[in-house]
Each structure stands twice: as structure tokens, then as C-alpha cells.
Amino acid sequence: MRQIKINSTTGTELLTASDVKNYVRIDTSADDSLITRMITQAREWCENYISRDIVAKNRTYYLSQTEALIDIPFGPIASISTVTAEGNTAAHTVKGLDNERIELDGGSAKDVKITYVTAGLSDDLIKNAMLQFISTLYDNRSDYKTGTIVQDVPTETKALLTSYKTMFV
């Protein structure tokens, strides 16, 4: 069994309410709290879609049993704080371009727990995908709108995020 837990969010949102209001062309402050919640909702959806952290986080990853090589989910990894196996510190070697893989020096193990910090991602493609998604959320605040077909997630949002997508979770 694998489990992952977010211990804390250490980074800040990529977008502000002002960014979204400029994109969606909103001139009032009446919906600022709604827009702020939509920013978080869109970011969390995008993170889960690409299986990577957009905002930096402190995470713990638990595996009940594993072979020597472990792929750590939701990178890029900024640092690995601790690695334990069966309650004891486990010697390991960090591998991969973004430190997203470790090899346990002792081979396979049980009850492995890895605590790590992710760096988060930030670029214009991700921001654009989030803006498009938030725009759709804002324009379609209910499930049904007479005379139109509403998609769950805009197709262009998924297309923009495809290059970041990893198939981990």
C-alpha cells in the first residue's frame, strides 16, 4: 500500500485575484473571495492532473513494501529530509534529474517513509492553463446552463498541461 500526505504548503499561489480579474475582465471586487477559492481549486486540480506540485509543499510518502528503487511522487524534489525503513534511518542514494528517484542502499524494505520538500513549478503555460480553467469555473458556476453544453474542464487546459503530465498517481 502506498500513501502520500501533504504536511504543509510552503509556496504561494502562482496567480492573484488581480491576475484572474484582468484575464476574465472583471471590474468589481464583489467576487474576490470566490476568485481566490477558484485559484486554489484550479491549482489543486492541475497538480493532480499532472502529478506534480505547482506550489511547493512538504510531503510524506509511505510504502508498506518496496524494492530498492523508489520513484517519489509529485516532484520536482527540492530536498529529501528523511528516509526511514521499519522505523530506522535508511541509507539511500538520490537519483534522477529532479531528485525524484532514490535507491535504498540495503535493497528491498518494509514500512518505508520518505519526508521531502517539493520545489513547485512556475511558468507561463501553467499560468495560462490555470487562467483558462478559472475562467471556465467563473463563467459556469452551476452544473446546468440553459442552451449551452458545459464541459468539466476546458480541453485547452488539459492540452497546455500535457507536457508536464507524469503517470504516477
SULWOPE-V65780 format. One record per pair of residues at least 24 apart in sequence whose ideal C-beta (glycine too) atoms are under 7 Angstrom apart, sorted by the first residue. I is the first residue (numbers start at 1). J is the second residue. If there is no record, write none. Layout:
i=[I;I]
j=[J;J]
//
This chain:
i=[1;2;2;3;4;4;4;5;5;6;6;7;7;7;8;8;9;9;10;10;10;10;11;11;11;12;13;13;13;13;14;14;14;14;14;14;15;15;15;15;20;20;23;23;24;24;38;38;38;39;41;42;42;42;42;43;45;46;46;46;46;49;49;50;50;50;50;51;51;51;51;52;52;52;53;53;53;54;54;54;55;56;56;56;56;57;58;59;59;60;60;61;62;63;64;64;65;66;66;66;67;68;68;68;68;69;69;70;70;70;71;71;71;72;72;72;72;72;73;73;74;75;75;76;76;76;77;77;78;78;78;79;79;80;80;81;81;81;82;83;84;85;85;85;85;86;86;87;121;125;128;129;129;129;132;132;133]
j=[64;62;63;62;59;61;73;59;60;57;59;58;59;60;57;58;55;57;56;57;58;117;55;56;120;55;39;40;43;55;43;54;122;126;127;130;39;127;130;131;131;134;131;135;135;138;134;137;138;134;137;130;133;134;137;130;133;126;129;130;161;161;165;161;164;165;166;165;166;168;169;121;164;166;118;120;121;120;121;126;120;117;118;119;120;118;117;116;118;113;115;114;113;112;110;111;110;108;109;112;108;103;104;107;108;101;103;101;102;112;100;101;168;100;101;102;114;116;168;169;118;100;118;100;118;119;116;118;117;118;119;116;117;114;116;115;116;117;115;114;113;109;110;111;112;110;111;111;164;160;160;157;160;161;156;157;157]
//
